[in-house]
Amino acid sequence: MERMTVQDVVKATGGRMLCGDADTALEHISIDSRSVKAGDLFVPLVGEKTNAHRFIGQALELGASAVLTSEHDAMEDTRAWIRVENTKKALQAVGAYYRDRLTLPLVGITGSVGKTTTREMVAAALSAGYKVYKTPKNLNSQVGLPITLTEITGKDEIGVLELGMSLPGEMTVIANIARVDAAVITNIGIAHLEQLGSQAHIYREKLAVQDGMKEDGILFLNGDDPMLRETKARDGRRTLYFGTGPNSEYRAEDIRLEDGFPVFTAVCPGQQVPVRLGVMGRHNVTNAMAALAVAHGYGVDLAAAARALEEFKGFQNRQQVYERGGITILDDTYNASPVSMLAALEVLDSMKKASRRIAVLADMKELGPEASMHHRKVGRWLALHPVDVLLTLGELAGEIGAAASEGASSLVWHGFAAEDREGLYRKLEEILKPGDCVMLKGSQSMNLGEVVSWLMMD
């Protein structure tokens, strides 16, 4: 945080100082008492399982300069204690207050699948013309966004904010804090279907990213998405489409995969540029076109933006490629949805130089009552594009194997219960040979990243 004091926090939150110096300068916000540093404002959040007020003492011992509290009415201390009604809402108020001070343009990224990769690609493309601040790690929620905003400094020239949501009304809260100048919606999928009830509800929630958007803002939409291709921005704001079809002003043509890496021509208003991506998968073509659309919208030279995109190599557990003992490992274990799982399988399908293509797939979570059907759809795709060996972990992933084996007699399938990780390890140890390519994909809670770590062991 720049130029923030305890008095600013009091003003932002409508809180009451219990003790301390109102002129104390604050440098960062922390919600984790274990990582507090000198100069931090510690915000103890109250959750269903943990009330972080009990960690205030630890935060102060580690050097916190100020704390919020909703459970104390009087205190004597040299450090500042600020009484608020609700610490989470107070944190959001501080984020909104800090946002009011910012003058740089902010671009919001949301969607059901691909938010983080698109965030990174947009930041990479913009970096060809700006000093870019981007959401760190996964600080994209009602709690994470205020912290993200307060880390922006006067040295930054443009910000790229990932905006995540999983509950009804959550995007409105987030959007009104961020108040972005432009927003990208990557797609409307079925992630968080359990919480949101239907794809139509997800669509409405994602479009709430426009709440708080500047009047002259731009909404960048995926022109390939059935629910977005006819959508228009609210209240006269500009709408621009990216994708692979003729309805998109920013579109990719002549797309091909070379050893899993996309190569294409980006057709943009007034010019065309060749692009070769450093991340795998045809689905990343659309993400790249979103990045080029935003970069062009903010005046960045497209050829320079395309070169910057080529330097982006992805990040841990998201389609990272490793070699170990002659075996190629495609690590895409960060999370999974039906769309992203099919995209990962398409990458595996493109690995024609591999002697065998092996898929390790685990359950996809939060798909609601039709979860079994969504897994069987993946299996039916596999029946038409069979791999050599399929290993599934979990009951739902077993539906993938059942549907795939019904339609592809050549496919070898081994299914394991979620708790039978040792069985999966034994089978992999038994079957893997030099020349194989093995791809791993499943929801984060299925912990397939541990299987990747095991495969990478000497």
C-alpha positions as CSV (number, residue, x, y, z in Angstrom):
1,M,0.0,0.0,0.0
2,E,1.1,3.5,-0.8
3,R,0.3,6.5,1.4
4,M,-2.1,4.5,3.6
5,T,-2.3,5.2,7.4
6,V,-4.4,3.9,10.2
7,Q,-6.5,7.0,9.9
8,D,-7.3,6.1,6.2
9,V,-8.4,2.6,7.4
10,V,-10.7,4.2,10.0
11,K,-12.1,6.5,7.3
12,A,-12.6,3.7,4.8
13,T,-14.3,1.3,7.2
14,G,-16.2,3.7,9.4
15,G,-14.5,2.0,12.3
16,R,-13.4,3.3,15.7
17,M,-9.9,3.5,17.0
18,L,-9.5,1.7,20.3
19,C,-5.9,2.6,20.8
20,G,-2.7,3.5,18.9
21,D,-1.5,6.2,16.6
22,A,-3.8,7.3,13.7
23,D,-0.8,8.5,11.7
24,T,0.9,5.1,11.6
25,A,1.9,4.2,8.1
26,L,0.7,0.8,6.7
27,E,2.5,-1.2,4.0
28,H,0.5,-4.4,3.4
29,I,-2.6,-6.2,4.4
30,S,-2.4,-9.7,5.8
31,I,-5.1,-12.2,6.7
32,D,-2.6,-14.9,7.7
33,S,-1.1,-14.3,11.1
34,R,1.8,-16.7,10.3
35,S,3.1,-14.4,7.4
36,V,2.6,-11.0,9.1
37,K,5.5,-8.5,8.7
38,A,6.3,-5.2,10.3
39,G,4.0,-2.5,8.9
40,D,1.1,-4.9,8.1
41,L,-2.6,-4.4,8.9
42,F,-3.8,-7.7,10.1
43,V,-7.4,-8.5,9.3
44,P,-8.8,-11.5,11.3
45,L,-11.5,-13.1,9.3
46,V,-14.3,-15.1,10.8
47,G,-15.2,-18.3,8.9
48,E,-17.3,-21.3,9.4
49,K,-14.5,-23.3,11.0
50,T,-12.0,-20.7,12.2
51,N,-12.2,-17.3,13.9
52,A,-8.9,-15.6,13.3
53,H,-9.4,-13.2,16.2
54,R,-7.6,-15.8,18.3
55,F,-4.5,-15.2,16.2
56,I,-4.3,-11.4,16.8
57,G,-1.6,-11.9,19.5
58,Q,0.6,-13.9,17.1
59,A,0.2,-11.2,14.4
60,L,1.2,-8.5,16.9
61,E,4.2,-10.5,18.0
62,L,5.4,-10.8,14.4
63,G,5.2,-7.0,14.0
64,A,1.7,-6.0,12.8
65,S,1.3,-2.3,13.1
66,A,-2.5,-2.4,13.2
67,V,-5.3,-4.9,13.5
68,L,-9.0,-4.9,12.8
69,T,-11.4,-6.4,15.3
70,S,-15.1,-7.0,15.6
71,E,-14.8,-8.6,19.1
72,H,-13.1,-6.0,21.2
73,D,-14.6,-2.7,22.5
74,A,-11.6,-1.4,24.5
75,M,-7.9,-2.0,24.3
76,E,-4.6,-0.5,25.6
77,D,-1.7,-0.9,23.2
78,T,0.9,1.1,21.4
79,R,-0.3,-0.5,18.2
80,A,-3.5,0.5,16.5
81,W,-6.7,-1.5,17.1
82,I,-9.7,-0.6,15.0
83,R,-13.1,-1.7,15.9
84,V,-15.4,-2.6,13.0
85,E,-18.7,-4.5,12.7
86,N,-17.5,-7.1,10.2
87,T,-13.9,-7.7,9.4
88,K,-14.5,-9.1,5.9
89,K,-16.7,-6.2,4.9
90,A,-14.1,-3.8,6.4
91,L,-11.4,-5.4,4.3
92,Q,-13.5,-4.9,1.2
93,A,-14.1,-1.3,2.2
94,V,-10.3,-0.7,2.5
95,G,-9.9,-2.2,-1.0
96,A,-12.6,0.0,-2.5
97,Y,-11.1,3.1,-0.7
98,Y,-7.7,2.3,-2.2
99,R,-9.3,1.7,-5.6
100,D,-10.6,5.3,-5.5
101,R,-7.0,6.5,-5.4
102,L,-5.8,4.6,-8.4
103,T,-5.6,6.3,-11.8
104,L,-4.2,3.5,-14.0
105,P,-6.6,1.5,-16.2
106,L,-7.7,-1.9,-14.8
107,V,-8.7,-4.9,-16.9
108,G,-10.9,-7.6,-15.2
109,I,-10.7,-11.3,-16.3
110,T,-13.5,-13.7,-15.5
111,G,-15.2,-16.8,-17.0
112,S,-15.8,-20.4,-16.1
113,V,-12.6,-21.8,-17.5
114,G,-9.2,-20.3,-18.3
115,K,-9.3,-17.2,-16.1
116,T,-5.8,-17.6,-14.8
117,T,-4.2,-18.5,-18.1
118,T,-6.0,-15.6,-19.8
119,R,-4.9,-13.3,-17.0
120,E,-1.3,-14.3,-17.6
121,M,-1.6,-14.0,-21.4
122,V,-3.2,-10.6,-21.2
123,A,-0.5,-9.4,-18.8
124,A,2.2,-10.8,-21.1
125,A,0.7,-9.1,-24.2
126,L,0.3,-5.8,-22.4
127,S,3.9,-6.0,-21.1
128,A,5.0,-5.1,-24.7
129,G,3.8,-1.6,-24.0
130,Y,3.2,-1.1,-20.3
131,K,4.5,-1.9,-16.8
132,V,1.8,-4.4,-15.8
133,Y,0.5,-5.3,-12.4
134,K,-1.4,-8.6,-12.3
135,T,-3.3,-10.5,-9.6
136,P,-0.8,-12.6,-7.7
137,K,-1.4,-16.3,-7.2
138,N,-5.1,-16.8,-6.7
139,L,-6.1,-13.6,-4.9
140,N,-9.2,-13.2,-7.0
141,S,-12.1,-13.5,-4.5
142,Q,-14.1,-11.2,-2.2
143,V,-11.2,-11.5,0.2
144,G,-8.3,-11.7,-2.2
145,L,-9.3,-8.8,-4.5
146,P,-9.0,-6.0,-1.9
147,I,-5.6,-7.3,-1.0
148,T,-4.6,-7.4,-4.7
149,L,-5.7,-3.8,-5.2
150,T,-3.8,-2.5,-2.3
151,E,-0.5,-3.9,-3.7
152,I,-0.7,-1.7,-6.8
153,T,1.8,1.1,-6.8
154,G,2.5,4.3,-8.6
155,K,5.1,2.6,-10.8
156,D,2.4,0.4,-12.4
157,E,0.9,1.6,-15.6
158,I,-2.0,-0.9,-16.1
159,G,-3.5,-3.6,-14.0
160,V,-4.9,-7.1,-14.9
161,L,-7.2,-8.5,-12.3
162,E,-8.6,-12.0,-12.2
163,L,-12.1,-11.9,-10.8
164,G,-13.4,-15.2,-9.5
165,M,-16.8,-16.2,-8.1
166,S,-18.6,-19.3,-7.0
167,L,-21.7,-18.0,-5.2
168,P,-24.8,-16.0,-6.3
169,G,-24.2,-12.3,-6.0
170,E,-20.5,-12.6,-5.4
171,M,-19.5,-11.1,-8.8
172,T,-21.5,-7.9,-8.0
173,V,-19.6,-7.5,-4.8
174,I,-16.2,-8.0,-6.5
175,A,-17.0,-5.9,-9.5
176,N,-18.1,-2.9,-7.4
177,I,-14.8,-3.1,-5.5
178,A,-12.7,-3.4,-8.7
179,R,-14.6,-1.0,-10.9
180,V,-12.7,-2.1,-14.0
181,D,-12.2,-0.1,-17.1
182,A,-12.5,-3.2,-19.3
183,A,-13.4,-6.8,-18.8
184,V,-12.8,-10.1,-20.5
185,I,-15.3,-13.0,-20.2
186,T,-13.5,-16.2,-21.4
187,N,-16.6,-18.4,-21.6
188,I,-19.7,-19.6,-19.8
189,G,-19.2,-23.1,-18.7
190,I,-20.6,-25.3,-15.8
191,A,-17.9,-24.7,-13.2
192,H,-19.7,-24.2,-9.8
193,L,-22.9,-25.5,-11.2
194,E,-23.7,-27.0,-7.7
195,Q,-23.7,-23.6,-6.1
196,L,-25.2,-21.5,-9.0
197,G,-27.9,-24.0,-10.2
198,S,-27.9,-23.5,-14.0
199,Q,-25.7,-22.3,-16.8
200,A,-28.2,-19.4,-17.3
201,H,-27.5,-18.3,-13.7
202,I,-23.7,-18.6,-14.4
203,Y,-24.2,-16.4,-17.4
204,R,-26.0,-13.7,-15.4
205,E,-23.4,-13.8,-12.7
206,K,-20.5,-13.4,-15.1
207,L,-22.1,-10.5,-16.8
208,A,-22.2,-8.7,-13.4
209,V,-18.6,-8.0,-14.0
210,Q,-20.0,-4.8,-15.7
211,D,-21.3,-3.6,-12.3
212,G,-19.1,-0.6,-11.4
213,M,-17.4,-0.6,-14.9
214,K,-16.5,2.8,-16.2
215,E,-19.1,4.3,-18.6
216,D,-16.7,4.2,-21.5
217,G,-15.6,0.7,-20.7
218,I,-15.0,-2.2,-23.1
219,L,-16.4,-5.7,-22.7
220,F,-14.3,-8.3,-24.5
221,L,-16.3,-11.5,-25.2
222,N,-15.6,-14.9,-26.5
223,G,-17.2,-14.9,-30.0
224,D,-17.1,-18.7,-30.1
225,D,-19.1,-19.2,-26.9
226,P,-22.8,-20.0,-27.7
227,M,-24.0,-17.8,-24.8
228,L,-21.7,-14.8,-25.4
229,R,-21.6,-14.5,-29.2
230,E,-24.8,-12.5,-29.3
231,T,-24.3,-10.6,-26.0
232,K,-23.8,-6.9,-25.9
233,A,-22.3,-4.7,-23.2
234,R,-24.6,-2.7,-21.0
235,D,-25.4,1.0,-21.3
236,G,-23.7,1.8,-24.5
237,R,-20.3,0.4,-23.5
238,R,-18.2,-1.0,-26.4
239,T,-18.4,-4.8,-27.1
240,L,-15.5,-6.5,-28.9
241,Y,-15.4,-10.2,-29.8
242,F,-12.4,-12.5,-29.9
243,G,-12.3,-16.1,-31.1
244,T,-11.9,-18.2,-34.2
245,G,-15.0,-17.4,-36.2
246,P,-15.9,-14.6,-38.7
247,N,-18.1,-12.9,-36.1
248,S,-15.0,-11.9,-34.1
249,E,-13.1,-8.8,-34.9
250,Y,-10.1,-10.4,-33.3
251,R,-9.8,-14.0,-34.6
252,A,-7.3,-16.8,-35.2
253,E,-7.1,-18.4,-38.6
254,D,-5.0,-21.3,-40.1
255,I,-4.7,-22.9,-36.7
256,R,-2.6,-26.0,-36.3
257,L,-0.8,-27.8,-33.5
258,E,2.9,-28.6,-33.7
259,D,3.8,-31.2,-31.0
260,G,0.9,-29.8,-29.0
261,F,1.8,-26.1,-29.4
262,P,-0.6,-23.9,-31.3
263,V,0.5,-22.0,-34.4
264,F,-1.9,-19.6,-36.1
265,T,-2.4,-16.2,-37.8
266,A,-4.0,-13.5,-35.6
267,V,-6.4,-11.4,-37.8
268,C,-7.1,-8.1,-36.1
269,P,-8.6,-4.8,-37.4
270,G,-6.2,-3.5,-40.0
271,Q,-3.5,-6.2,-39.7
272,Q,-2.5,-9.8,-39.4
273,V,0.3,-11.2,-37.3
274,P,1.8,-14.8,-37.0
275,V,1.7,-16.3,-33.6
276,R,3.3,-19.4,-32.1
277,L,2.4,-20.1,-28.4
278,G,4.7,-21.5,-25.8
279,V,1.8,-23.2,-24.0
280,M,0.1,-26.3,-25.3
281,G,-3.5,-26.8,-26.5
282,R,-5.9,-25.5,-29.1
283,H,-8.0,-23.9,-26.4
284,N,-5.1,-21.5,-25.7
285,V,-5.7,-20.0,-29.1
286,T,-8.8,-18.3,-27.8
287,N,-7.1,-17.2,-24.7
288,A,-4.3,-15.7,-26.8
289,M,-6.8,-13.8,-29.0
290,A,-8.4,-12.3,-25.9
291,A,-4.9,-11.1,-24.9
292,L,-4.2,-9.6,-28.3
293,A,-7.6,-7.9,-28.4
294,V,-7.0,-6.2,-25.0
295,A,-3.4,-5.3,-26.0
296,H,-4.6,-3.7,-29.3
297,G,-7.4,-2.0,-27.4
298,Y,-4.8,-0.3,-25.2
299,G,-2.6,0.7,-28.1
300,V,0.1,-2.0,-27.9
301,D,1.8,-2.9,-31.2
302,L,0.4,-6.3,-32.2
303,A,3.6,-7.8,-33.5
304,A,5.3,-6.9,-30.2
305,A,2.3,-8.3,-28.2
306,A,2.5,-11.5,-30.2
307,R,6.2,-11.9,-29.5
308,A,5.6,-11.3,-25.8
309,L,2.9,-14.0,-25.8
310,E,5.4,-16.5,-27.3
311,E,7.5,-16.0,-24.1
312,F,4.7,-17.1,-21.8
313,K,5.4,-20.8,-20.9
314,G,2.5,-21.4,-18.4
315,F,2.9,-22.2,-14.8
316,Q,3.0,-25.1,-12.4
317,N,0.3,-27.8,-12.7
318,R,-1.2,-26.2,-15.8
319,Q,-0.1,-28.1,-19.0
320,Q,3.5,-28.2,-18.0
321,V,5.7,-30.6,-19.9
322,Y,8.4,-32.6,-18.2
323,E,10.7,-35.4,-19.4
324,R,11.8,-38.2,-17.0
325,G,13.4,-41.4,-18.0
326,G,12.4,-41.1,-21.6
327,I,8.7,-40.5,-20.6
328,T,6.9,-37.2,-21.4
329,I,4.7,-36.0,-18.6
330,L,1.9,-33.5,-19.3
331,D,1.0,-32.0,-15.9
332,D,-2.5,-30.4,-16.0
333,T,-3.5,-31.2,-12.5
334,Y,-4.4,-27.8,-11.2
335,N,-8.1,-28.2,-11.7
336,A,-10.6,-29.7,-14.1
337,S,-13.9,-29.1,-15.8
338,P,-15.5,-30.9,-18.8
339,V,-14.2,-28.2,-21.2
340,S,-10.6,-28.1,-19.8
341,M,-10.4,-31.9,-19.6
342,L,-11.4,-32.2,-23.3
343,A,-8.8,-29.6,-24.1
344,A,-6.1,-31.5,-22.3
345,L,-7.1,-34.7,-24.0
346,E,-6.8,-32.9,-27.4
347,V,-3.3,-32.0,-26.5
348,L,-2.5,-35.6,-25.7
349,D,-4.1,-36.7,-28.9
350,S,-1.8,-34.3,-30.8
351,M,1.3,-36.0,-29.4
352,K,1.8,-38.1,-32.5
353,K,5.5,-38.8,-31.8
354,A,4.8,-40.7,-28.6
355,S,4.9,-44.4,-28.8
356,R,1.9,-44.6,-26.5
357,R,-0.5,-42.0,-25.2
358,I,-1.7,-42.6,-21.6
359,A,-4.3,-40.5,-19.8
360,V,-4.7,-40.4,-16.0
361,L,-8.0,-38.8,-15.3
362,A,-9.6,-38.1,-11.9
363,D,-13.1,-36.8,-10.8
364,M,-14.3,-33.4,-11.8
365,K,-16.0,-31.8,-8.9
366,E,-18.8,-29.2,-8.4
367,L,-20.8,-30.3,-11.4
368,G,-24.1,-30.8,-9.6
369,P,-26.7,-33.6,-10.1
370,E,-25.6,-34.1,-13.8
371,A,-22.0,-34.8,-12.9
372,S,-22.2,-38.4,-14.1
373,M,-23.5,-37.3,-17.5
374,H,-20.7,-34.7,-17.9
375,H,-18.1,-37.4,-17.2
376,R,-19.7,-39.8,-19.7
377,K,-19.5,-37.1,-22.3
378,V,-15.8,-37.0,-21.9
379,G,-15.7,-40.7,-22.2
380,R,-17.7,-40.6,-25.4
381,W,-15.2,-38.1,-26.8
382,L,-12.4,-40.5,-25.9
383,A,-14.2,-43.3,-27.7
384,L,-13.8,-41.3,-30.9
385,H,-10.3,-40.2,-30.1
386,P,-8.9,-43.2,-28.1
387,V,-5.7,-43.1,-26.2
388,D,-3.7,-46.3,-25.8
389,V,-4.2,-46.5,-22.0
390,L,-6.7,-44.8,-19.7
391,L,-6.4,-44.8,-15.9
392,T,-9.2,-43.3,-13.8
393,L,-9.2,-42.3,-10.2
394,G,-12.5,-41.9,-8.4
395,E,-16.1,-43.1,-9.0
396,L,-17.0,-40.2,-11.3
397,A,-13.9,-40.6,-13.4
398,G,-14.9,-44.3,-13.7
399,E,-17.9,-43.1,-15.7
400,I,-15.3,-41.7,-18.2
401,G,-13.7,-45.1,-18.5
402,A,-17.0,-46.9,-18.8
403,A,-18.2,-44.7,-21.6
404,A,-14.9,-44.7,-23.4
405,S,-14.5,-48.5,-23.3
406,E,-18.0,-49.0,-24.6
407,G,-17.1,-47.2,-27.8
408,A,-13.5,-48.0,-28.3
409,S,-12.5,-51.6,-28.2
410,S,-8.8,-50.7,-28.6
411,L,-8.6,-48.7,-25.4
412,V,-7.2,-50.3,-22.3
413,W,-8.8,-49.0,-19.2
414,H,-7.8,-49.4,-15.5
415,G,-10.1,-47.9,-12.9
416,F,-9.2,-47.1,-9.3
417,A,-11.3,-46.0,-6.4
418,A,-10.4,-42.5,-5.0
419,E,-8.8,-44.0,-1.9
420,D,-6.7,-46.5,-4.0
421,R,-3.9,-44.2,-4.9
422,E,-1.3,-47.0,-4.2
423,G,-3.1,-49.1,-6.8
424,L,-2.7,-46.3,-9.3
425,Y,1.0,-46.0,-8.5
426,R,1.6,-49.7,-8.9
427,K,-0.2,-49.8,-12.3
428,L,1.8,-46.8,-13.6
429,E,5.0,-48.3,-12.4
430,E,4.1,-51.5,-14.2
431,I,3.0,-50.0,-17.6
432,L,5.1,-46.9,-18.2
433,K,7.9,-47.3,-20.7
434,P,10.4,-44.9,-22.4
435,G,8.7,-43.2,-25.4
436,D,5.3,-42.9,-23.6
437,C,3.5,-39.7,-23.1
438,V,1.3,-39.5,-19.9
439,M,-1.2,-36.7,-19.3
440,L,-2.8,-36.1,-15.8
441,K,-6.0,-34.1,-15.2
442,G,-8.5,-33.9,-12.5
443,S,-10.1,-31.5,-9.9
444,Q,-7.6,-30.0,-7.5
445,S,-9.2,-31.9,-4.6
446,M,-8.2,-35.2,-6.2
447,N,-4.5,-34.3,-5.7
448,L,-3.2,-35.7,-8.9
449,G,-0.3,-33.2,-8.4
450,E,1.0,-35.8,-5.9
451,V,1.1,-38.4,-8.7
452,V,3.1,-36.0,-10.9
453,S,5.6,-35.5,-8.0
454,W,5.8,-39.3,-7.7
455,L,6.5,-39.7,-11.5
456,M,9.2,-37.0,-11.2
457,M,11.1,-38.8,-8.4
458,D,14.5,-40.2,-9.2
